[in-house]
Amino acid sequence: MKQRYRVWIILMVGLILLWIILRPKQIPVETVIATRGDVVETLTIDGYFRSLDRRVLSAFADGEVGTITLKAGEPVRKDQVITRILWDVTPEPLRSPLNGVVSRVWRETAGPVRRGEPLIEIIDPGRLEIVAEILTTDAARIRPGQSATVKGFGLKSPIPAQVKRLSQAAFVKVSALGVDEERTEVILEPLSPLSHQAPWTGNLFHAEVSIETARVGRCLKVPIGALIRSGGDWSVFVVNRRKAQRRSIARGIDDGHWVEILEGLTGIERVILYPEDRIREGIGVKLVESPVAR
């Protein structure tokens, strides 16, 4: 009898060990509950600042020009004498037409000069617009009046701007990968004074432009890392009774972090972030504390 009990105990222990080995493993997953909030779609492109007040001082007559001692970046005052041109025996001063800075010097040394020859360029660094070259395929998303932010090297903070106009003429530009791209210009105007930024911005300085192309308020949204694409269809995995359940959804705009959900979720589901290949319909999951989705 004892021998029989011993066999049964060994058999039961074996079956328990086999069940432990073969039972479906719970996969740890990060999750987040679908929430409501604003989603703002933006188009981010490279651009540059362009002076609205740019003056090229040229020789007004044939003659002899004096030395120009000013260098690029030096400030000048309105009516400041830049140099003198000797013509018809009389030296005439060449004066700055505005308060600004020197942006370029073509001629430094004294000597003969021809009428119309460019000598020096002066800009007002406080009066700038921003130019961005966008793909023509993105042009349909741009409208005058759209909000934007502009970053630039050395700027104390991003500056607000808005789209002023969109060029209707396209041009071909070779990308960094050597691909011909059709582009057009979008011009933006800053909405805050640039005078305090003047030492760090100027004509043809680089800028990074983010244009707001769409905005949806108080929409249902989930982190974009929760979405799965299959062909033209989108879905997410939700957690239902500790198991993964695939849910087809219709999506709207996204801001690079959050995506608008049009159909498929009610707003109380817990969705799986960054679902790995092992996640499939009905598999057991173990919830892991998730960092706040950014």
For each residue, the residues with C-beta under 8 A, 3 or more apart:
1: 4 5
2: 5 6
3: 6 7
4: 1 7 8
5: 1 2 8 9
6: 2 3 9 10
7: 3 4 10 11
8: 4 5 11 12
9: 5 6 12 13
10: 6 7 13 14
11: 7 8 14 15
12: 8 9 15 16
13: 9 10 16 17
14: 10 11 17 18
15: 11 12 18 19
16: 12 13 19 20
17: 13 14 20 21
18: 14 15 21 22
19: 15 16 22 23
20: 16 17 23
21: 17 18
22: 18 19
23: 19 20
24: 283 284
25: 284
26: 242 284 285 286
27: 276 278 279 283 284 285 286
28: 285 286 287 288
29: 239 244 272 273 275 279 285 286 287 288
30: 272 273 274 288 290 291
31: 239 270 271 272 273 287 288 290
32: 35 222 223 226 270 271 273 290 293
33: 268 269 270 271
34: 220 221 222 261 265 266 267 268 269 271
35: 32 220 221 222 267
36: 218 219 220 221 267
37: 218 219 221 258
38: 215 216 217 218 219
39: 215 216 219 221 252 253 254 255 258 259 260
40: 212 214 215 255
41: 212 213 214 215 253 254 255
42: 210 211 212 213 255 256
43: 134 138 141 142 210 211 213
44: 208 209 210 211
45: 132 133 134 208 209 211
46: 132 133 206 207 208 209
47: 130 131 132 133 150 188 206 207 208 209
48: 130 131 204 205 206 207
49: 128 129 130 131 152 201 202 203 204 205 207
50: 128 129 130 131 203 204
51: 54 103 123 124 125 127 128 202 203
52: 124 127 128 129
53: 98 100 123 124 127
54: 51 103 121 122 123 203
55: 97 98 100 121 122 123
56: 118 120 121
57: 82 94 96 97 118 119 120 121 122
58: 115 116 117 118 119
59: 62 63 65 85 94 113 114 115 116 117 119
60: 85 92 94 115
61: 85 87 88 92 115
62: 59 87 112 113 114 115
63: 59 85 86 87 88 112 113
64: 85 86 87 110 111 112 113
65: 59 68 83 84 85 86 107 110 111 112 113 119
66: 83 84 85 86 91 110
67: 83 108 109 110
68: 65 82 83 105 107 108 119 120
69: 108
70: 74 76 82 102 105 120
71: 74 102 105
72: 102 103 104 105
73: 101 102
74: 70 71 101 102
75: 99 100 101 102
76: 70 80 82 96 99 100 101 102 122
77: 80 96 99
78: 96 97 98 99
79: 95 96
80: 76 77 95 96
81: 84 93 94 95
82: 57 68 70 76 93 94 95 96 119 120
83: 65 66 67 68 93 94 119
84: 65 66 81 91 92 93 94
85: 59 60 61 63 64 65 66 91 92 94 113
86: 63 64 65 66 89 90 91 92
87: 61 62 63 64 90 92
88: 61 63
89: 86
90: 86 87
91: 66 84 85 86
92: 60 61 84 85 86 87
93: 81 82 83 84
94: 57 59 60 81 82 83 84 85 119
95: 79 80 81 82
96: 57 76 77 78 79 80 82 99 100 122
97: 55 57 78 122
98: 53 55 78 122 124
99: 75 76 77 78 96 124
100: 53 55 75 76 96 122 123 124 125
101: 73 74 75 76 122 123 125 202
102: 70 71 72 73 74 75 76 105 120 121 122
103: 51 54 72 121 122 123 202 203
104: 72 120 121
105: 68 70 71 72 102 108 119 120 121
106: 117 118 119 120 121
107: 65 68 113 117 118 119 120
108: 67 68 69 105
109: 67
110: 64 65 66 67
111: 64 65
112: 62 63 64 65
113: 59 62 63 64 65 85 107 117 119
114: 59 62 117
115: 58 59 60 61 62
116: 58 59
117: 58 59 106 107 113 114
118: 56 57 58 106 107 121
119: 57 58 59 65 68 82 83 94 105 106 107 113
120: 56 57 68 70 82 102 104 105 106 107
121: 54 55 56 57 102 103 104 105 106 118
122: 54 55 57 76 96 97 98 100 101 102 103
123: 51 53 54 55 100 101 103 202 203
124: 51 52 53 98 99 100 127
125: 51 100 101 128 194 198 199 201 202 203
126: 193 194 195 198
127: 51 52 53 124 194
128: 49 50 51 52 125 190 194 201 202 203
129: 49 50 52 164 187 188 189 190
130: 47 48 49 50 150 161 187 188 189 190 207 209
131: 47 48 49 50 185 186 187 188
132: 45 46 47 185 186 188 207 209 211
133: 45 46 47 173 183 184 185 186
134: 43 45 138 139 142 183 184 185 186
135: 138 139 181 182 183
136: 139 170 182 183 184
137: 140 182
138: 43 134 135 141 142
139: 134 135 136 142 166 184 186
140: 137
141: 43 138 213 214
142: 43 134 138 139 146 163 166 186 211 213
143: 146 163 166
144: 163 164 165 166
145: 162 163
146: 142 143 162 163 211 212 213
147: 160 161 162 211 212
148: 160 161 162 163 188 209 210 211 212
149: 158 159 160 161 209 210
150: 47 130 155 158 159 160 161 188 190 207 208 209 210
151: 155 158 207 208 210
152: 49 155 197 200 201 205 206 207 208
153: 200 205 206
154: 199 200 201
155: 150 151 152 158 159 197 200 201
156: 196 197 200
157:
158: 149 150 151 155
159: 149 150 155 190 191 192 194 197
160: 147 148 149 150 190 191 192
161: 130 147 148 149 150 188 189 190 191 209
162: 145 146 147 148 188 189 191
163: 142 143 144 145 146 148 166 186 187 188 211
164: 129 144 187 188 189
165: 144 186 187
166: 139 142 143 144 163 184 185 186 187
167: 184 185 186 187
168: 184
169: 184
170: 136 182 183 184
171: 182 183 184
172: 180 181 182 183
173: 133 180 181 183
174: 178 179 180 181
175: 178 179 180 181
176:
177:
178: 174 175
179: 174 175
180: 172 173 174 175
181: 135 172 173 174 175
182: 135 136 137 170 171 172
183: 133 134 135 136 170 171 172 173
184: 133 134 136 139 166 167 168 169 170 171
185: 131 132 133 134 166 167
186: 131 132 133 134 139 142 163 165 166 167 211
187: 129 130 131 163 164 165 166 167
188: 47 129 130 131 132 148 150 161 162 163 164 209 211
189: 129 130 161 162 164
190: 128 129 130 150 159 160 161 193 194
191: 159 160 161 162
192: 159 160
193: 126 190 196
194: 125 126 127 128 159 190 197 198 201
195: 126 198
196: 156 193
197: 152 155 156 159 194 200 201
198: 125 126 194 195 201 202
199: 125 154
200: 152 153 154 155 156 197 205
201: 49 125 128 152 154 155 194 197 198 205
202: 49 51 101 103 123 125 128 198 205
203: 49 50 51 54 103 123 125 128
204: 48 49 50
205: 48 49 152 153 200 201 202
206: 46 47 48 152 153
207: 46 47 48 49 130 132 150 151 152
208: 44 45 46 47 150 151 152
209: 44 45 46 47 130 132 148 149 150 161 188
210: 42 43 44 148 149 150 151
211: 42 43 44 45 132 142 146 147 148 163 186 188
212: 40 41 42 146 147 148 215
213: 41 42 43 141 142 146
214: 40 41 141 253
215: 38 39 40 41 212
216: 38 39 219 252 253 260
217: 38
218: 36 37 38
219: 36 37 38 39 216 252 260 261
220: 34 35 36 260 261 265 267
221: 34 35 36 37 39 258 259 260 261
222: 32 34 35 226 227 236 258 259 261 265 271
223: 32 226 257 258 259 273 293
224: 227 254 256 257 258 259
225: 273 274 293
226: 32 222 223 236 237 271 272 273 274 275
227: 222 224 234 235 236 249 251 259
228: 234 235 236 237 275
229: 233 234
230: 233 234 235
231:
232:
233: 229 230 248
234: 227 228 229 230 248 249 250 251
235: 227 228 230 246 247 248 249 264
236: 222 226 227 228 246 247 249 264 265 271 272
237: 226 228 244 245 246 247 271 272 275 279
238: 244 245 247 265 269 270 271 272
239: 29 31 242 243 244 245 269 270 271 272 285 287
240: 243 244 245
241:
242: 26 239 284 285 286 287
243: 239 240 282 283 284 285
244: 29 237 238 239 240 272 275 279 280 281 282 283 284 285
245: 237 238 239 240 281 282
246: 235 236 237 280 281
247: 235 236 237 238 264 265 269
248: 233 234 235 264
249: 227 234 235 236 261 262 263 264 265
250: 234 261 262 263 264
251: 227 234 254 259 260 261 262
252: 39 216 219 259 260 261 262
253: 39 41 214 216 259 260
254: 39 41 224 251 257 258 259 260
255: 39 40 41 42 258
256: 42 224
257: 223 224 254 293 294
258: 37 39 221 222 223 224 254 255 293
259: 39 221 222 223 224 227 251 252 253 254
260: 39 216 219 220 221 251 252 253 254
261: 34 219 220 221 222 249 250 251 252 264 265
262: 249 250 251 252
263: 249 250
264: 235 236 247 248 249 250 261
265: 34 220 222 236 238 247 249 261 269 271
266: 34 269
267: 34 35 36 220
268: 33 34
269: 33 34 238 239 247 265 266
270: 31 32 33 238 239 287
271: 31 32 33 34 222 226 236 237 238 239 265
272: 29 30 31 226 236 237 238 239 244 275 279 285
273: 29 30 31 32 223 225 226 290 293
274: 30 225 226
275: 29 226 228 237 244 272 279
276: 27 279
277:
278: 27 283
279: 27 29 237 244 272 275 276 283 285
280: 244 246 283
281: 244 245 246
282: 243 244 245
283: 24 27 243 244 278 279 280
284: 24 25 26 27 242 243 244
285: 26 27 28 29 239 242 243 244 272 279
286: 26 27 28 29 242
287: 28 29 31 239 242 270
288: 28 29 30 31
289:
290: 30 31 32 273 293
291: 30
292:
293: 32 223 225 257 258 273 290
294: 257
